[in-house]
Amino acid sequence: TLSVVGSGTTGSYEFESCDATFLLGRNISYQDCFCNAGYVGCVTYGTLLPGSIAAYDCCDGYELQGDGVLRCQPDGMWNGDPPTCEPVGSTEPSTLAIAFISVAAILFLTTIIFMLLFIVCCLKALSQGKVSGGQRLGSPSEMKAL
């Protein structure tokens, strides 16, 4: 709470001031955009009294995600969450794409494993003389005899 006594007025007025640290998000600097110092954006604000605003800007190659202007409310809270600066053209893989690739990889590996097992079984049967080249297996009852 901040007590303010105006000139020419009597008494004091109680205001809740807004929190400045709330404004500084991930890689956001205060006042100046130090784009080459690890920051990707900046926030500029004057006072932290109700009605004051905080304005955000991003460095070249980054775009603002969220509301670029926040206002300090009478209760000492900002009227929203700080925005972020995201790389332009960011190609984050979607959850659906990751799931599709994972399923495709599992199916491919499962197919390879079954093919290898089939080849091993055939080679084992050939080596034991149970199946000769070109021989056809007959009915299921003949196959049980093998």
Salt bridges, closest charged atoms under 4 A:
GLU86 OE2 - ARG26 NH2 2.99
